[in-house]
Amino acid sequence: MNELPTIKIFKVDYSFLIRNYLNPELWKKEWTLFAYKNIECTLQIYSIQTIDEKIRFQIRCYSHNLESTDFNNYCTNYIDCSLKIEDITFLKRQINSCIFNTMVSLERIYYIRRTKEYKDMEERRYEERYRLKQYANEFLNECGVTSDACREAYVDAYVEENERMYDLMGEWEDEQIYRHLTGMYLTFLDTLENDPKKEIRTKEIQNKLSSEELQDIQDEIKDFVIFMEDEENFEKELKSKLEEV
């Protein structure tokens, strides 16, 4: 088994990178900026923009599979840095923000959306959309509408206006942020020096974890699932929202 260090922080000389961006040896390098358990955040020179006189850096956060040598799960973001920069303080803050935002994307895609709860909601969403499309098409048949373009536009508008699970999934997902990788976020923020967003984001995480909003959303999802299972009333209410063509 391959094991990464629990916590590892790396110092990168950004001034050196900016001074030597034309050195081809640097183009292939990937610098690790932060590692926590099986998470690793890296930086690379992605491109050189000659007209704008900027370097584009790539920030990537990996979720490392300890049973493999592959970094098979990752999220990527980019930031641009002016070649005329003299004070790299702003660049460091840009990079810190980019790392944090990429961590959020990683948690969202590879942790939250892979939970059983999320997959169950996805199935409910597909079921809801299928039934709404069915109601709309049956209604259009009764109205004698044969134009494919008109039918498609009507069905899409009806589904978009009346589907509920999609919105509930989004609210639930947003409330799950910071709950799966809490230690990673707090450890990373603790390493920041003179960063104005450090306290703001730390407080945001603490507030999220103490909030009762997640439970409220979960209760609302449960109620909606019960409503969907009551096929007679579900069909009656949703069909009442069909509008004349």
C-alpha positions in Angstrom: 0.0 0.0 0.0 1.2 3.5 -0.9 0.8 6.0 1.9 0.9 9.8 1.6 1.9 11.9 4.6 -1.0 13.0 6.8 -0.1 16.7 6.4 2.6 18.2 4.3 3.0 21.8 3.3 5.4 23.0 0.7 6.9 26.5 0.0 7.2 27.5 -3.6 9.3 30.4 -4.8 6.8 32.1 -7.1 9.2 34.9 -7.9 11.6 32.2 -9.3 8.8 30.8 -11.5 8.0 34.2 -12.9 11.6 35.0 -13.6 12.3 31.7 -15.3 9.0 30.9 -17.0 10.7 30.5 -20.4 12.9 27.6 -19.1 11.4 24.5 -20.8 12.6 22.4 -17.8 9.9 24.1 -15.7 7.1 23.4 -18.2 7.0 19.7 -17.3 7.2 20.1 -13.5 4.4 19.8 -11.1 4.9 21.3 -7.6 3.0 19.9 -4.6 1.6 22.8 -2.5 -0.4 21.0 0.1 -1.0 17.3 1.1 -3.5 16.0 3.6 -4.1 12.3 4.1 -5.1 11.1 0.6 -5.6 14.7 -0.9 -2.8 16.4 -2.8 -2.9 19.9 -4.4 -0.4 20.8 -7.1 0.6 23.6 -9.3 2.0 23.7 -12.9 2.8 26.3 -15.5 -0.1 25.7 -18.0 0.6 28.3 -20.7 2.3 31.5 -21.5 0.2 34.3 -23.0 2.5 36.5 -25.0 0.0 39.2 -26.1 -1.5 39.7 -22.6 1.9 39.1 -20.9 0.6 36.6 -18.5 1.4 33.1 -17.2 -1.5 30.8 -16.7 -1.0 28.4 -13.8 -2.9 25.2 -13.3 -4.1 24.2 -9.8 -5.1 20.6 -9.5 -6.4 18.7 -6.4 -6.2 14.9 -6.4 -8.0 12.4 -4.3 -5.4 9.7 -4.2 -6.4 6.0 -4.2 -4.1 4.5 -1.5 -4.5 1.1 -3.2 -3.1 2.4 -6.5 -0.3 4.6 -7.8 -2.8 6.5 -10.0 -4.2 9.9 -9.1 -7.5 8.9 -10.8 -9.8 11.5 -9.2 -9.0 15.1 -9.6 -10.4 18.6 -10.2 -8.6 21.4 -12.0 -8.8 25.3 -12.0 -6.6 28.0 -13.5 -5.4 31.4 -12.6 -3.5 34.1 -14.6 -0.5 36.0 -13.4 0.9 39.1 -14.9 4.5 39.0 -16.0 4.8 42.5 -14.8 4.1 41.6 -11.2 6.5 42.8 -8.6 4.7 41.9 -5.3 3.7 38.3 -5.3 1.4 38.7 -2.3 -1.7 39.0 -4.5 -0.6 35.9 -6.5 -0.2 33.9 -3.3 -3.8 34.9 -2.3 -5.0 34.0 -5.8 -3.4 30.6 -5.5 -4.8 30.0 -2.0 -8.3 30.9 -3.2 -8.0 28.7 -6.2 -6.8 25.7 -4.1 -9.8 26.2 -1.7 -12.3 26.4 -4.6 -10.8 23.3 -6.2 -11.0 21.4 -2.9 -14.8 22.3 -2.9 -15.1 20.9 -6.4 -13.3 17.8 -5.4 -15.6 17.2 -2.4 -18.7 17.9 -4.5 -17.8 15.6 -7.4 -16.0 12.7 -5.7 -17.4 12.6 -2.2 -20.9 14.1 -2.1 -22.2 12.9 -5.5 -21.0 9.4 -4.8 -23.0 9.0 -1.6 -25.9 6.6 -1.5 -28.2 9.5 -0.6 -27.3 11.4 -3.7 -27.6 8.4 -6.0 -31.1 7.7 -4.5 -32.1 11.3 -5.2 -30.8 11.0 -8.8 -33.1 8.0 -9.3 -36.0 9.9 -7.9 -35.2 12.8 -10.1 -35.2 10.6 -13.2 -38.5 9.1 -12.1 -40.1 12.5 -11.5 -38.9 13.8 -14.9 -40.2 10.7 -16.7 -43.6 11.0 -15.1 -43.9 14.7 -15.9 -43.0 14.1 -19.5 -45.6 11.4 -19.6 -48.3 13.7 -18.3 -47.3 16.4 -20.7 -47.3 14.1 -23.7 -50.6 12.6 -22.8 -52.1 16.1 -22.5 -50.7 17.1 -25.9 -52.2 13.9 -27.5 -55.6 14.9 -26.1 -55.2 18.4 -27.5 -54.3 16.9 -30.9 -50.8 18.6 -31.1 -48.7 16.9 -33.7 -45.9 19.3 -34.3 -42.6 17.8 -32.9 -41.2 21.3 -32.3 -44.3 22.5 -30.4 -44.4 19.3 -28.3 -40.8 19.4 -27.4 -41.0 23.1 -26.4 -44.1 22.5 -24.3 -42.8 19.3 -22.5 -39.4 21.0 -21.7 -41.1 24.1 -20.3 -43.5 22.0 -18.2 -40.8 19.8 -16.8 -38.5 22.7 -16.0 -41.2 24.7 -14.3 -42.6 21.8 -12.2 -39.8 19.4 -11.3 -38.9 19.6 -7.6 -36.2 17.0 -6.9 -33.6 18.8 -9.0 -33.8 21.9 -6.7 -33.8 19.8 -3.6 -30.7 17.9 -4.7 -28.9 21.2 -5.3 -29.8 22.5 -1.9 -28.8 19.3 -0.2 -25.5 19.2 -2.1 -24.7 22.7 -1.1 -25.4 21.9 2.6 -23.1 18.9 2.4 -20.0 21.0 1.4 -17.4 21.0 4.2 -18.9 18.0 5.9 -16.9 15.2 4.2 -13.4 16.8 4.2 -13.7 19.1 7.2 -10.2 18.4 8.5 -8.6 19.1 5.1 -10.3 22.5 4.8 -9.4 23.6 8.4 -5.9 22.3 8.2 -5.3 24.1 4.9 -6.7 27.4 6.2 -4.6 27.1 9.3 -1.5 27.1 7.1 -2.3 30.4 5.5 -0.4 33.5 6.5 -1.8 37.1 6.2 -4.7 35.9 4.1 -7.8 38.0 4.6 -10.1 35.1 3.6 -8.7 32.8 6.3 -11.0 33.8 9.1 -14.0 34.3 6.8 -13.8 30.8 5.4 -13.1 29.2 8.8 -16.2 30.9 10.2 -18.2 29.9 7.2 -17.2 26.2 7.8 -18.0 26.4 11.5 -21.4 28.0 10.8 -22.2 25.3 8.1 -21.4 22.5 10.5 -23.6 23.9 13.3 -26.5 24.8 11.0 -29.8 22.9 11.1 -30.4 23.7 7.4 -29.3 20.3 6.3 -31.8 18.5 8.5 -34.6 20.8 7.2 -33.7 20.0 3.6 -33.5 16.3 4.3 -37.0 16.5 5.9 -38.3 18.3 2.9 -36.8 15.7 0.6 -38.4 12.9 2.7 -41.8 14.6 2.5 -41.5 15.0 -1.3 -40.6 11.3 -1.8 -43.7 10.3 0.2 -45.7 12.7 -2.0 -44.3 11.1 -5.2 -45.1 7.6 -3.9 -48.8 8.7 -3.5 -49.2 8.3 -7.3 -52.9 9.3 -7.4 -52.4 12.6 -5.6 -49.1 13.3 -7.3 -50.6 12.8 -10.8 -53.7 14.8 -9.9 -51.7 17.8 -8.7 -49.1 17.8 -11.5 -51.8 17.4 -14.2 -53.6 20.4 -12.8 -50.6 22.5 -13.8 -50.9 21.6 -17.4 -51.8 24.6 -19.4 -53.9 24.8 -22.5 -52.0 24.8 -25.8 
